[in-house]
Amino acid sequence: MRLLRRCSLLLGLLLLACDAESAQARGGNKQGFRLPTIDGRKLGPADFKGKVVVADFWATWCRPCFLQADILHAVREQYPEADVQFLAIDVGEDEKTVRAFLAKRPMPYPVLLDEDEKVSGSLGVVGFPTLLVIDRKGDITYLDTGIVPSKKLRELLAQAGAPAPAAVPTPAAVSPAAALPSEAKPKPAVAPKPLASVKSVAGRCPRRARGLAAELPSAVSMRV
């Protein structure tokens, strides 16, 4: 029993050590890669010295990657290209497949092709989306799999040396009644529903909404 406990403790310490390993150590100096782009060039993080580089490893069949791409597109608008460079790196697919996808869902920054998976493999990418962040000095500061929300992404960019982004737009507040069509607005003469009925409806919907929101950040497509 004592031996089992000691083994469990040792295993736990090893896992903690692995978890604490820095992104720089995991990525090594493999951020100097260059890959063919969809428009016939060859690009990589080293071509953007002095900038913070965000590389998104994805695939056309990866549904969570679409959400990550939407987040990246929105955040990109808040940073000058002179400070932050975004790259999309498709993994394991040929140019024809990627080009057909981009015809329907274009990307506003360079799309690179890692068709033979050498770069993603050397970096230890095993799922999608995987985000790689490289600071102004060329060091890897973040490398992980999973959807990164916009707030977290801005924090990662700040840690990598990017200047503060432009003011983040906030949607204008609209009252519930104003958001309804004129014929659908509540009429003062109509008696309100009993409080118990309102509570029963309001109690179910928010819980479901929160549950769905909680599922999104953990959505990851695994490579097989």
C-alpha positions as CSV (number, residue, x, y, z in Angstrom):
1,M,0.0,0.0,0.0
2,R,2.8,2.4,0.9
3,L,4.6,1.6,-2.3
4,L,1.4,2.3,-4.3
5,R,1.0,5.6,-2.6
6,R,4.7,6.5,-3.3
7,C,4.2,5.6,-7.0
8,S,1.1,7.7,-7.2
9,L,2.8,10.6,-5.6
10,L,5.8,10.3,-8.0
11,L,3.4,10.1,-11.0
12,G,1.6,13.2,-9.8
13,L,4.8,15.1,-9.5
14,L,5.9,14.1,-13.0
15,L,2.6,15.2,-14.4
16,L,2.9,18.6,-12.7
17,A,6.4,19.0,-14.1
18,C,5.2,18.2,-17.6
19,D,2.2,20.6,-17.2
20,A,4.6,23.4,-16.0
21,E,6.8,23.0,-19.0
22,S,7.0,26.2,-21.0
23,A,5.6,26.7,-24.5
24,Q,9.2,27.6,-25.6
25,A,10.5,24.3,-24.3
26,R,7.7,22.4,-26.1
27,G,8.2,24.2,-29.4
28,G,11.9,24.4,-29.2
29,N,13.4,26.6,-32.0
30,K,11.1,25.1,-34.6
31,Q,9.3,28.3,-35.2
32,G,11.7,29.1,-38.0
33,F,9.7,27.0,-40.5
34,R,8.5,28.2,-43.9
35,L,5.6,26.6,-45.8
36,P,4.0,27.1,-49.3
37,T,1.0,29.4,-49.3
38,I,-2.2,29.1,-51.2
39,D,-1.0,31.9,-53.6
40,G,2.3,30.3,-54.5
41,R,4.7,32.0,-52.0
42,K,6.7,30.5,-49.1
43,L,6.1,32.1,-45.7
44,G,6.7,31.5,-42.1
45,P,7.1,33.3,-38.7
46,A,10.7,34.3,-39.5
47,D,9.4,36.5,-42.4
48,F,7.8,38.8,-39.9
49,K,10.6,39.7,-37.6
50,G,9.8,42.3,-35.0
51,K,6.1,41.4,-35.1
52,V,4.0,39.2,-32.8
53,V,2.9,36.2,-34.9
54,V,-0.3,34.1,-34.4
55,A,-0.4,30.8,-36.3
56,D,-3.6,28.9,-36.4
57,F,-3.3,25.1,-37.2
58,W,-6.6,24.0,-38.7
59,A,-8.3,21.7,-41.2
60,T,-11.3,22.2,-43.5
61,W,-13.3,19.4,-41.9
62,C,-12.8,20.8,-38.4
63,R,-16.0,22.4,-37.2
64,P,-14.5,24.0,-34.0
65,C,-11.8,25.6,-36.3
66,F,-14.6,27.7,-37.9
67,L,-15.4,29.3,-34.5
68,Q,-11.7,29.9,-33.8
69,A,-11.3,31.5,-37.2
70,D,-14.2,33.9,-36.6
71,I,-12.6,34.9,-33.3
72,L,-9.2,35.5,-35.0
73,H,-10.8,37.5,-37.8
74,A,-12.5,39.8,-35.3
75,V,-9.4,40.3,-33.1
76,R,-7.2,40.9,-36.1
77,E,-9.3,44.0,-36.9
78,Q,-8.2,45.5,-33.5
79,Y,-4.4,45.3,-34.2
80,P,-2.3,47.0,-36.9
81,E,-0.6,44.6,-39.3
82,A,2.6,46.3,-38.4
83,D,2.4,44.9,-34.9
84,V,0.6,41.5,-35.2
85,Q,0.7,39.0,-38.1
86,F,-1.9,36.3,-38.4
87,L,-1.3,33.0,-40.3
88,A,-3.6,30.1,-41.0
89,I,-1.8,26.7,-41.4
90,D,-3.9,24.0,-43.0
91,V,-2.7,20.5,-41.9
92,G,-2.8,17.3,-44.0
93,E,-4.8,18.5,-47.0
94,D,-3.9,19.3,-50.6
95,E,-4.1,22.7,-52.2
96,K,-7.2,21.9,-54.2
97,T,-9.2,21.0,-51.1
98,V,-8.1,24.1,-49.3
99,R,-8.7,26.4,-52.2
100,A,-12.3,25.1,-52.6
101,F,-13.0,25.7,-49.0
102,L,-11.5,29.3,-49.1
103,A,-13.8,30.0,-52.1
104,K,-16.7,29.8,-49.6
105,R,-15.0,31.0,-46.5
106,P,-12.1,33.3,-47.4
107,M,-9.5,34.3,-44.8
108,P,-8.1,37.8,-44.5
109,Y,-4.5,36.7,-43.9
110,P,-2.0,34.2,-45.5
111,V,-3.0,30.6,-45.7
112,L,-0.1,28.1,-45.5
113,L,-0.2,24.4,-46.4
114,D,1.4,21.8,-44.2
115,E,0.2,18.9,-46.5
116,D,2.8,16.4,-45.3
117,E,2.2,17.4,-41.6
118,K,6.0,17.8,-41.0
119,V,5.8,21.2,-39.3
120,S,2.7,20.4,-37.2
121,G,4.2,17.0,-36.3
122,S,7.5,18.6,-35.2
123,L,5.6,21.0,-33.0
124,G,3.5,18.2,-31.4
125,V,0.2,19.3,-32.9
126,V,-2.3,16.5,-32.3
127,G,-5.7,18.3,-32.4
128,F,-7.4,21.2,-34.0
129,P,-7.6,24.1,-33.6
130,T,-4.1,24.6,-32.2
131,L,-2.8,28.1,-31.7
132,L,0.8,29.2,-31.8
133,V,1.9,32.6,-30.6
134,I,5.4,33.9,-31.2
135,D,6.7,37.1,-29.5
136,R,8.6,40.0,-31.1
137,K,11.9,38.3,-30.3
138,G,10.9,35.1,-32.1
139,D,10.3,33.0,-29.0
140,I,7.2,30.8,-28.7
141,T,5.1,32.1,-25.8
142,Y,2.0,29.9,-26.4
143,L,1.3,26.6,-28.0
144,D,-1.9,24.7,-27.1
145,T,-4.9,23.0,-28.6
146,G,-8.5,24.3,-28.0
147,I,-10.6,27.3,-28.9
148,V,-9.0,30.5,-27.5
149,P,-11.7,33.2,-26.8
150,S,-11.0,36.8,-27.8
151,K,-10.3,38.1,-24.3
152,K,-7.7,35.3,-23.7
153,L,-6.2,35.9,-27.1
154,R,-5.7,39.6,-26.4
155,E,-4.0,38.7,-23.2
156,L,-1.7,36.3,-25.0
157,L,-0.8,39.0,-27.6
158,A,-0.1,41.5,-24.7
159,Q,2.2,38.9,-23.1
160,A,4.0,38.5,-26.5
161,G,4.7,42.2,-26.7
162,A,1.8,43.5,-28.9
163,P,0.6,47.0,-28.0
164,A,-2.8,47.6,-26.5
165,P,-5.6,47.0,-29.1
166,A,-8.0,49.5,-30.4
167,A,-11.1,50.0,-28.3
168,V,-13.2,46.9,-28.4
169,P,-16.6,47.7,-29.7
170,T,-19.5,47.0,-27.5
171,P,-23.0,46.4,-28.8
172,A,-25.5,49.2,-28.1
173,A,-28.0,48.4,-25.3
174,V,-31.4,47.8,-26.7
175,S,-34.5,47.4,-24.5
176,P,-36.4,44.1,-25.0
177,A,-39.5,46.0,-26.1
178,A,-37.6,48.2,-28.6
179,A,-36.2,45.0,-30.2
180,L,-39.6,43.7,-31.0
181,P,-41.6,44.5,-34.2
182,S,-44.3,47.1,-33.5
183,E,-47.1,44.6,-33.8
184,A,-45.3,42.3,-31.3
185,K,-44.8,44.9,-28.6
186,P,-46.7,44.1,-25.3
187,K,-49.9,46.1,-24.9
188,P,-50.5,47.8,-21.5
189,A,-54.0,46.4,-21.3
190,V,-52.8,42.8,-21.3
191,A,-52.5,41.3,-17.8
192,P,-49.1,40.0,-17.0
193,K,-48.6,36.2,-16.6
194,P,-48.4,34.9,-13.0
195,L,-45.0,35.2,-11.5
196,A,-44.6,31.5,-11.0
197,S,-45.0,30.8,-14.7
198,V,-42.4,33.4,-15.6
199,K,-40.0,32.0,-13.2
200,S,-40.5,28.4,-14.5
201,V,-39.6,29.5,-18.0
202,A,-36.7,31.8,-17.1
203,G,-35.3,29.1,-14.9
204,R,-35.0,26.6,-17.7
205,C,-33.6,28.7,-20.6
206,P,-30.6,30.4,-18.9
207,R,-29.4,27.0,-17.6
208,R,-29.5,25.6,-21.1
209,A,-27.8,28.6,-22.5
210,R,-25.0,28.5,-19.9
211,G,-24.5,24.8,-20.6
212,L,-24.1,25.4,-24.3
213,A,-21.7,28.3,-23.7
214,A,-19.6,26.1,-21.4
215,E,-19.3,23.4,-24.1
216,L,-17.8,25.7,-26.8
217,P,-14.4,26.4,-25.3
218,S,-13.7,22.7,-24.8
219,A,-14.7,21.8,-28.4
220,V,-11.7,20.2,-30.1
221,S,-11.4,18.1,-33.2
222,M,-8.8,15.4,-32.8
223,R,-6.6,14.1,-35.6
224,V,-6.9,10.4,-36.4
